Structures are given as structure tokens and as C-alpha cells.
């Protein structure tokens, strides 16, 4: 039986792969690697990330910046995006075959491309620009150096983020389908199984609550460490925790597909080979979100939540909930597969039995309000209001809230809005009525949220007609806090009167402790200058150019936060 199951899972995997690639022809040997070092990944396609699926693959750059980045094929530059966050500095190349490649977190571009973007930044007087050159105005050749790797934007360390997208809709597609080669002979690792009762009548090992089981094994073959068979009554869903590795990296990566077989029948299958950026936040409907928040573990769950429109599912029996009501022995196999066909299989057995005739537990709904995922939901109390738009939730919830006295640094009561273990898909409006908020502080007030370190963090907002309101995208603990502190400017390599002839930059640190930096404006001798902003390092840098003149230069930096507190630094600098 075990041998038959294994052969069947491999055959189905091959059929699925052939079906996907058969529907769309992905050219092989068209795209080359964007780096010339041994490919080592720190991120894989479709990987489960915070609030999104990873849309490309991350090439490690040996812990350093400045590695050459090569055009994967002939084409033209269709977009250059410069941002202090997100992809940072990124370049998009459109190719004649209908696909676009993306190279992100780079340090800088080749000189001719750099000139285009600097001109645009000076035209807009902004470091942050989204530039679309005239089509076919900047051509590149396959293997041409187009940039150098970096750590720009929200990057967590030096690397190159690389994508292949369909040009017509900008959907990212798994680069492995195009023959982008990564040496990978290592099977995924299965860590844990979680089983969830699907209703109040079902149970696992005679318990009416979810249970986690450790897995053990190696080289693609795994068993549960607990004694088999498990006892399953009624209907249940499965969740699986896993990770992948490849030959030249010990970092944990993601997989592309998961299949569930019960008695050799495929009852569940998903595969992430492409997706829309509009869908990416639905990752919170795929994972067990409560498990992530409570225990920092990502389990992919088989149950399809009501507001989960993802197209990654190929086979789903009974909405990902499985019926074990018929007595007998069940052979269960879960298979996970990485981008290069390596598989890991978890095998276990279970005995089935009918669900209980009476509820095993009755949830307490006293004082709670039923919020339907397919409806607009709102709740109004004396001192707070929430307004959730349609499809802000993945499933129906019994909404709860509580209120307590103000804390030392707050200007309203503290409100616990439902709980942090319930994900929110769309932003909703939160309004809080402040107490004892002086008129002079109203413009400085924001709604703040308690983070996982019990620290208040700003969610933004504004005061109007007795309420402070903002849009938020999570549940949690909220209150009104004011920000009266100006941003801090700290010069790194300058001071008033300094002779800067022997350096080539002006560097400063800027930060704001609460509401965050909103704008900054640097000038030399009354003219705006381009300053490269890296928020994660609080770094602001001007690279010398023709705007720095011989003799005395007056440098001025103005920084504002999100509630209008301002800081100013100025210095006269000498250049020989």
C-alpha cells in the first residue's frame, strides 16, 4: 500500500506539472541568470511572508553589495522605481516574448540609466519616483550589466530580488518554469501536522480542540512521533508546517504545492506558480493566522475560508474539510513539493467514527456581535466606532470589544478591538473620542496601537468634530496618543564650517520616534539636492555633484513628521 501511494503521488505530481506548463508555454533557455555567482537563494517563489506571497526569488550576494546585475534577455527598460521602502531601487525590463523581468533592492544602475532617473528625480524634486520611460527608448542586451546589487528599500540584507512577470497583467510567475536553474537536490522538511475539528460535534483523539503533532524523518519520508493510528470523529481539516532547502543555502525557503491523499484518493491540492498582486494578502486566509500570531509558526490549512478567492487550488474535496464519520482505518499521505520537483511525504493512519450526537462544546456568544464576512459591518459605542467594508474578513466572527481607563501617555480610554489573532483583509475606519485633549494638541493627535512588545505605535489619523479617526488593517488595542516631538537630525560627516574637500558625500541620520518621517528637503545654496533616503538605517546621503561649488556652500535640511512637527539643520561648508 505504501509503495502504491508513493507511486500514485509522483504520477499525480507529474500530471499536474504537465497540465500547468501545457496550458502555457514558458520559454526555456531564453532568460539567463541575473547574477554570475553560484546561485544561492534566501527567498523562493510563492513563499509565505507577512501579509503576502513572495513574488520572486531572492539571490544571495555573498553578504555584500556591488555585485553586477545582468539583463536576463534582450529588451527595453519599461519602468524604474525608486522608493525608500518596498523594492527600493528597482528596474523593469520588458522583453519581446511577452514577459517582464524585475531586479529589485539594487544599489545603483549603469551610468546611462542612472542619468535618466536622476534627471527625473530633479524634475520632480523627489527621491521617491516611479518613472516610465518612453517605450523602447532604453534598450538593453542579454548579459549586459544594468545595475549593481544592494540593500535598498525594505531589504533585510544585501541580496537581489528577481521576478519574471507576464507583461500584459504583471502577474509574477515562478522563474523555475522558465528554466532558471538552482542546484536543488534536497527534499523539503516537514515539521508538524495540525488537525482541526470542523464543527462542535467533531473530535481528535477524543478532544474537541485542535491538536498539533510533531513529525520526524528525513530525505523526504516523514511519520508522526505520536502513536498511530489517530482517532478522528466527524469532520476535520489539516494544517502542515514545513520548509525547503537547496544545495547552496541553509536558509529555510517555501514550497510550491501541497497534496493530500486519503486512502489513495487525492482530496486536496494547491500549487502556487503565479498569482495577482491584488490577491497576495489572501496569504492570511491560507495560513492558520492565529497560530502565526500566538506561536510564530506558519501552518498551511486545507480548509478554504469563505472569503478566499485564490486560484491556486486544483483539487478541493468538501472545501478542504474531510469526513471520517465512517468507521474504519484511513491511510493518509500529505505531499509537499518544491520548485524543482523534490518532494517530502508525511504518512499516518487514523481510525474514523461518527461525530458526537451532541455538541462537545458551546461557544459563549454573550455580549458579542455576529459579523458576516460578506456584509458591511459596523459597531458603535459611546467612545469608539468601527466601520468594516465588504469582504474585510475571511470568515464570520463573533465580534468583541472592551474598554479600560486611559494609560499615562494616552488621551482617551484604551480599547481592545476584537483580538490580534483574527486577520483583517481590507482597511476599516476606526474612530475614538479623546478625553481631556487640549485644543492646541488636536492637530498632533493620532490613533496608536499596542505592538507585540507592548509599545504604542502610530496608526496615523486626524482630529475632526470631537473624534480622532484613521484607517487600520488589524484588530488589537488602540488609544489616542499625541506627538509633540520634532524629528531628530544628526550629522554624520559634517559640522558648521567644515572643509569637505576630502570627502564626496554629505551624510546625516534622521528619525522620528512616533508618527514617523513624512517629508525631508535638502538644499545647497538655495537649490534642492537629491538625497538618498534609507529609513531602515535612518540614513540620508547626498553624493557630490556640480551643485556643490568651490568656496562656501550653505547646506540646509528641513524634516517634517506626520503631524507637522519640524526640524531644521543648517551649516556652512567649505570646498577648496
C-alpha positions in Angstrom: 0.0 0.0 0.0 2.8 2.5 0.9 4.6 1.8 -2.4 1.4 2.3 -4.4 0.6 5.5 -2.6 4.1 6.9 -3.3 3.9 5.9 -6.9 0.5 7.5 -7.2 1.6 10.8 -5.7 4.5 11.1 -8.1 2.3 10.3 -11.1 -0.3 13.0 -10.0 2.5 15.5 -9.4 3.8 14.9 -13.0 0.3 15.2 -14.4 -0.3 18.4 -12.6 3.0 19.9 -13.7 2.3 18.8 -17.3 -1.1 20.3 -17.1 0.1 23.7 -15.9 3.0 24.0 -18.3 0.9 22.6 -21.1 -1.7 25.3 -20.8 1.0 28.0 -21.1 4.3 27.6 -22.9 7.1 29.1 -20.8 10.3 29.5 -22.9 13.4 27.7 -21.6 16.9 29.0 -22.3 15.5 32.4 -23.1 16.4 34.0 -19.7 19.8 33.8 -18.2 20.6 34.2 -14.5 20.8 37.8 -13.4 23.9 37.2 -11.4 27.2 35.4 -12.2 27.9 33.9 -8.8 26.8 30.5 -7.7 23.1 30.8 -7.3 22.1 30.7 -3.6 18.7 31.7 -2.5 17.3 33.5 0.6 13.8 33.5 -0.7 11.7 31.3 -3.1 8.7 32.0 -5.2 5.3 31.8 -3.5 6.9 31.7 -0.1 4.6 32.6 2.8 5.6 36.0 4.0 4.0 38.6 6.3 0.7 39.6 4.6 1.9 38.4 1.2 3.2 35.7 -1.0 6.8 36.2 -2.1 6.6 37.3 -5.8 10.1 36.3 -6.9 13.3 34.6 -5.9 16.0 36.3 -3.8 19.6 35.7 -4.8 22.1 36.0 -2.0 25.1 38.2 -2.9 27.7 36.8 -0.6 26.7 39.3 2.2 28.0 42.2 0.1 26.6 45.0 -2.2 28.0 45.9 -5.6 27.7 42.6 -7.4 27.0 43.0 -11.2 23.3 42.5 -12.1 22.8 41.3 -15.7 19.8 41.7 -18.1 18.2 38.2 -18.4 17.4 38.8 -22.1 17.2 41.5 -24.7 14.5 44.1 -24.1 13.9 47.7 -23.1 13.6 49.4 -19.8 9.8 49.9 -19.1 10.0 51.2 -15.6 12.4 52.5 -12.9 11.0 52.7 -9.4 12.9 54.4 -6.6 11.4 54.2 -3.1 12.7 54.4 0.4 10.7 51.3 1.2 9.4 48.2 -0.6 11.6 47.2 -3.6 13.8 50.3 -3.0 15.7 50.8 -6.3 14.2 48.6 -9.0 14.4 48.3 -12.7 11.9 46.6 -15.0 12.8 45.2 -18.5 10.1 44.3 -21.0 11.1 41.5 -23.4 9.8 40.8 -26.9 8.4 37.4 -25.8 5.6 39.0 -23.6 7.4 38.8 -20.3 9.0 41.4 -18.0 11.9 40.8 -15.6 12.3 42.8 -12.4 15.5 43.5 -10.5 15.0 45.0 -7.0 16.9 46.3 -4.0 19.8 47.3 -6.2 22.3 49.9 -5.1 22.6 51.8 -8.4 22.1 51.5 -12.1 24.5 51.6 -15.0 25.5 55.2 -15.7 23.3 55.8 -18.8 20.2 54.5 -16.9 21.2 56.4 -13.7 21.2 59.6 -15.7 17.6 59.1 -16.8 16.4 58.6 -13.2 18.4 61.4 -11.7 17.0 63.8 -14.3 13.5 62.6 -13.3 14.2 63.0 -9.6 15.5 66.5 -10.1 12.5 67.4 -12.3 10.1 66.3 -9.5 12.4 67.3 -6.7 11.8 64.0 -5.1 14.0 61.0 -4.2 10.8 58.8 -4.4 9.8 58.5 -8.1 8.0 56.0 -10.4 9.4 56.6 -13.8 8.1 55.0 -17.1 10.5 55.9 -19.9 9.1 56.2 -23.4 8.7 52.6 -24.7 11.7 51.2 -26.5 13.8 54.3 -25.6 16.3 52.5 -23.4 17.4 49.1 -25.0 19.5 46.5 -23.2 21.1 43.3 -24.4 21.1 39.9 -22.8 24.0 39.7 -20.4 24.5 43.4 -20.2 25.3 44.9 -16.8 22.2 47.0 -15.9 22.8 47.6 -12.2 24.8 46.6 -9.1 23.2 44.7 -6.2 22.4 46.4 -3.0 20.2 46.6 0.1 17.8 49.4 -0.8 14.2 49.7 0.3 12.8 47.2 2.8 15.5 44.7 2.2 16.7 42.8 5.3 20.2 42.4 4.0 22.2 42.6 0.7 20.5 40.5 -2.0 18.9 40.7 -5.4 15.1 40.2 -5.7 14.3 38.9 -9.1 11.0 38.3 -10.8 9.5 37.2 -14.2 6.1 38.7 -14.9 3.6 38.4 -17.7 3.8 41.8 -19.3 0.1 42.0 -20.1 -1.1 41.8 -16.5 2.0 42.0 -14.4 1.3 38.6 -12.7 4.5 37.2 -11.2 5.4 33.7 -12.4 7.7 31.1 -10.8 11.1 31.6 -12.6 11.7 27.9 -12.3 9.2 27.4 -15.0 11.5 29.3 -17.4 14.5 27.1 -16.7 16.2 29.4 -14.2 18.5 26.8 -12.7 19.2 26.5 -9.0 21.1 23.4 -7.9 18.5 21.7 -5.7 18.7 18.0 -4.8 17.3 18.4 -1.3 13.7 17.4 -0.3 11.5 19.7 1.8 11.3 19.2 5.6 8.0 18.5 7.3 7.9 19.7 10.8 4.4 19.4 12.2 0.8 18.4 11.5 -2.2 20.2 13.0 -5.7 18.8 12.9 -8.7 21.0 13.4 -12.3 19.8 14.3 -14.6 21.3 11.7 -17.5 21.8 14.0 -18.7 21.4 17.5 -19.5 17.7 17.1 -16.1 16.5 15.9 -13.1 15.5 17.8 -9.4 14.4 17.6 -8.2 11.8 19.9 -11.4 12.4 21.9 -10.7 16.1 22.3 -12.9 18.8 20.8 -10.0 21.2 20.1 -7.2 21.5 17.6 -4.1 19.3 18.2 -0.5 19.6 16.9 1.6 16.5 16.2 5.4 16.5 15.7 6.8 14.9 12.6 10.1 13.1 12.3 12.0 11.7 9.4 14.5 12.6 6.7 15.1 12.5 2.9 11.5 13.1 2.1 9.9 10.5 4.3 8.1 11.5 7.5 6.0 10.0 10.2 4.3 11.3 13.3 6.1 10.9 16.6 2.9 10.1 18.3 1.4 6.6 18.4 -0.7 5.7 15.3 -3.5 5.5 14.4 -5.1 8.8 15.4 -8.7 8.8 16.4 -10.8 11.1 14.2 -14.5 11.6 14.8 -16.7 13.5 12.4 -15.2 16.1 10.1 -11.7 17.7 10.4 -9.3 19.8 8.4 -5.5 19.5 8.3 -2.7 22.0 8.6 1.0 21.5 7.8 4.2 23.3 8.8 7.2 22.7 6.6 10.2 24.4 4.9 12.5 23.8 2.0 16.3 23.9 1.4 18.6 23.8 -1.6 22.2 22.8 -2.1 23.9 26.1 -1.7 21.9 27.6 1.2 20.9 26.6 4.7 18.1 29.2 4.8 14.6 28.0 5.0 12.5 28.5 1.8 9.0 27.8 0.7 7.4 25.1 -1.4 5.0 25.4 -4.4 2.5 22.7 -3.9 0.8 20.6 -1.3 -1.4 17.5 -1.9 -3.5 15.4 0.5 -4.4 11.8 -0.2 -6.9 9.8 1.8 -7.0 6.1 1.0 -5.0 6.8 -2.2 -7.6 9.4 -3.4 -6.4 13.0 -4.0 -8.8 15.1 -1.9 -6.8 18.4 -1.8 -4.2 20.0 -4.0 -2.8 23.6 -4.3 0.0 24.9 -6.4 1.5 28.4 -6.4 3.0 29.1 -9.8 1.6 32.5 -10.4 -0.7 35.0 -8.7 -2.0 38.5 -8.9 -0.7 41.3 -6.6 -4.3 42.1 -5.8 -4.6 38.6 -4.3 -1.3 38.5 -2.3 -2.8 39.4 1.1 -5.0 36.4 0.9 -2.0 34.5 2.2 -3.6 35.3 5.6 -6.6 33.1 4.5 -4.2 30.2 3.5 -2.3 30.0 6.8 -3.5 29.4 10.3 -3.3 33.1 11.3 -3.9 32.5 15.0 -1.0 30.0 15.1 1.3 32.5 13.5 0.4 35.3 16.0 0.5 33.1 19.1 3.4 30.8 18.3 5.2 32.3 15.3 4.6 29.2 13.3 3.1 29.1 9.8 0.7 26.2 9.1 -0.9 25.9 5.7 -4.5 24.8 6.3 -6.6 22.7 3.9 -9.9 24.4 4.8 -10.9 27.1 2.3 -12.2 30.0 4.2 -15.4 31.7 2.8 -13.6 34.8 1.6 -10.7 33.1 -0.1 -10.9 33.6 -3.9 -7.4 32.4 -4.7 -7.0 30.4 -7.9 -4.1 28.2 -6.5 -6.5 25.3 -5.7 -6.6 22.5 -8.2 -8.4 19.8 -6.3 -10.5 20.5 -3.2 -13.0 18.0 -1.9 -15.6 19.2 0.6 -14.0 22.6 0.8 -10.8 21.1 2.4 -12.7 19.5 5.3 -12.6 15.7 5.4 -15.2 13.4 6.8 -14.1 10.5 9.0 -17.6 9.5 10.2 -17.4 6.1 8.6 -15.7 3.6 11.0 -12.5 2.0 9.6 -8.8 2.6 9.1 -7.7 5.5 6.9 -4.3 5.8 5.2 -3.4 9.5 4.9 -0.5 11.0 3.0 0.4 14.7 2.6 3.0 15.6 -0.1 4.8 18.9 -0.4 6.9 19.7 -3.5 9.4 22.4 -4.2 10.0 24.3 -7.4 12.4 21.7 -8.7 10.3 18.6 -8.1 11.8 17.5 -4.8 9.1 16.0 -2.5 8.5 15.2 1.1 5.7 12.9 2.3 4.1 12.6 5.7 2.3 9.3 6.2 0.0 8.5 9.1 -3.1 6.4 9.8 -6.4 7.3 11.6 -9.5 5.4 12.7 -12.8 7.0 11.9 -16.0 7.2 13.9 -19.3 9.1 13.8 -19.4 12.6 15.2 -21.0 13.1 18.6 -24.8 13.4 18.6 -24.5 16.4 21.0 -22.3 19.4 20.8 -18.9 18.8 22.5 -18.7 22.5 23.4 -21.0 25.5 23.0 -19.2 28.8 22.3 -20.1 31.7 24.6 -21.6 34.4 22.4 -22.8 36.6 25.3 -22.2 40.3 24.6 -20.8 39.5 21.2 -22.0 40.7 17.8 -22.0 38.4 14.7 -20.0 40.0 11.8 -20.6 38.4 8.4 -17.7 38.3 6.0 -20.0 39.0 3.0 -21.6 42.1 4.6 -20.6 45.6 5.6 -20.2 45.5 9.4 -20.1 48.3 12.0 -20.1 48.8 15.7 -20.8 52.0 17.6 -20.1 52.6 21.3 -20.0 55.8 23.3 -16.3 56.4 22.7 -15.4 54.4 19.7 -16.8 53.4 16.3 -15.6 50.9 13.8 -16.8 50.6 10.2 -15.7 47.5 8.2 -16.2 47.4 4.4 -17.5 44.4 2.5 -15.1 41.4 2.5 -12.8 42.9 5.2 -13.0 39.5 6.9 -12.1 36.0 5.7 -14.8 34.3 7.8 -17.7 35.2 10.0 -16.7 36.2 13.6 -18.3 36.9 16.9 -17.0 40.4 17.4 -15.9 41.5 20.9 -14.6 44.7 22.4 -13.6 46.0 25.8 -12.7 49.4 27.3 -10.4 50.5 30.1 -9.1 53.7 31.7 -6.5 55.8 29.9 -2.8 55.0 30.4 -0.2 57.6 31.3 0.6 58.5 27.7 -2.9 58.3 26.2 -5.6 60.9 25.7 -8.5 58.5 25.6 -9.7 55.3 27.1 -7.9 52.2 25.9 -10.0 50.0 23.6 -9.4 46.4 22.8 -11.0 45.9 19.3 -11.7 42.2 18.9 -8.3 40.3 19.0 -5.0 40.3 17.2 -5.4 36.6 16.2 -8.1 37.4 13.7 -6.8 38.7 10.4 -8.3 41.7 8.5 -8.1 41.8 4.7 -9.3 45.3 4.0 -8.7 48.5 5.9 -11.5 49.7 8.1 -12.3 53.0 9.8 -11.6 53.4 13.5 -12.8 56.4 15.4 -12.0 57.2 19.0 -13.4 60.0 21.2 -10.5 61.6 23.1 -10.8 62.9 26.7 -9.1 66.0 28.1 -7.3 66.7 24.8 -6.3 70.3 24.8 -7.2 72.2 21.6 -3.6 73.0 20.9 -2.8 69.3 20.8 -5.6 68.2 18.5 -3.5 68.6 15.3 -0.8 66.4 17.0 -3.2 63.5 17.9 -3.2 60.1 16.2 -4.6 56.7 16.9 -1.9 54.4 18.3 -1.8 50.6 18.6 -0.1 48.4 21.1 2.5 46.2 19.3 3.7 42.8 20.4 6.3 44.5 22.7 3.5 46.4 24.5 4.7 49.6 22.9 2.4 52.3 21.3 3.0 52.7 17.6 1.2 55.3 15.4 -1.5 54.3 13.0 -1.9 57.9 11.9 -5.2 59.8 11.9 -6.7 63.2 12.3 -9.0 65.1 14.7 -12.4 66.2 13.5 -15.6 67.2 15.3 -14.6 65.6 18.6 -13.2 62.3 17.2 -9.8 61.1 16.1 -10.1 58.7 13.1 -7.9 56.7 10.9 -7.9 53.6 8.6 -6.4 50.4 10.2 -5.8 46.9 8.9 -5.7 44.8 12.0 -7.5 44.3 15.3 -5.8 45.0 18.6 -5.5 47.5 21.4 -5.9 51.2 20.4 -6.0 54.6 22.0 -5.3 58.3 21.2 -1.7 59.5 21.6 -0.2 62.9 20.8 3.2 63.5 19.2 4.8 66.9 20.1 8.4 65.9 19.5 10.2 67.1 16.4 12.2 64.7 14.2 15.9 64.4 15.2 18.6 65.3 12.7 22.1 64.0 13.5 25.0 65.0 11.1 27.4 62.1 10.4 30.3 63.6 8.4 29.7 67.4 8.6 29.6 70.3 11.0 29.3 74.0 10.6 32.4 75.5 9.0 33.8 72.1 8.0 36.1 71.8 5.0 34.6 69.0 3.0 37.2 68.9 0.1 38.4 65.4 1.0 35.0 63.7 1.1 32.4 63.0 -1.6 29.2 62.9 0.4 27.1 64.8 3.0 25.6 62.2 5.3 23.1 62.6 8.1 20.8 60.4 10.3 17.2 61.4 10.6 14.5 59.7 12.7 11.2 60.4 14.3 10.2 58.4 17.4 6.5 58.2 16.9 4.4 59.5 14.0 7.3 58.9 11.5 9.1 61.0 8.9 6.7 62.4 6.3 9.0 64.7 4.2 12.5 65.9 4.0 14.1 68.7 1.9 17.8 69.2 1.4 19.3 72.2 -0.3 22.6 73.7 -1.3 22.8 77.4 -1.8 19.1 77.6 -2.1 18.8 74.8 -4.6 17.1 71.4 -4.0 19.6 68.5 -3.9 19.0 64.8 -4.3 19.5 62.9 -1.0 19.2 59.1 -0.9 17.0 58.1 2.0 17.2 54.7 3.7 14.7 54.6 6.6 15.8 51.3 8.0 19.2 52.8 8.6 17.9 56.3 9.2 20.4 57.4 6.6 20.2 60.4 4.3 23.1 60.9 1.9 23.9 63.5 -0.8 26.6 62.4 -3.4 28.6 65.4 -4.5 27.8 66.8 -8.0 28.1 70.1 -9.8 25.7 71.7 -7.3 28.5 71.8 -4.8 30.6 74.8 -5.7 34.1 75.9 -4.7 34.2 78.2 -1.7 31.4 78.5 0.8 28.2 76.4 0.5 25.1 76.8 2.6 23.5 73.4 3.4 20.0 73.3 4.8 17.9 70.3 5.7 14.3 70.5 6.7 12.5 67.4 8.1 8.8 67.1 9.0 6.9 64.3 10.7 3.3 63.1 10.0 1.7 65.5 12.5 3.6 68.6 11.4 6.5 68.8 13.9 9.5 70.2 12.1 13.3 70.1 12.5 16.0 72.2 10.7 19.7 71.8 10.4 22.0 74.2 8.5 25.7 74.5 8.1 28.2 76.5 6.0 30.6 74.0 4.4 33.8 74.8 2.6 35.1 73.3 -0.6 38.6 74.0 -1.9 
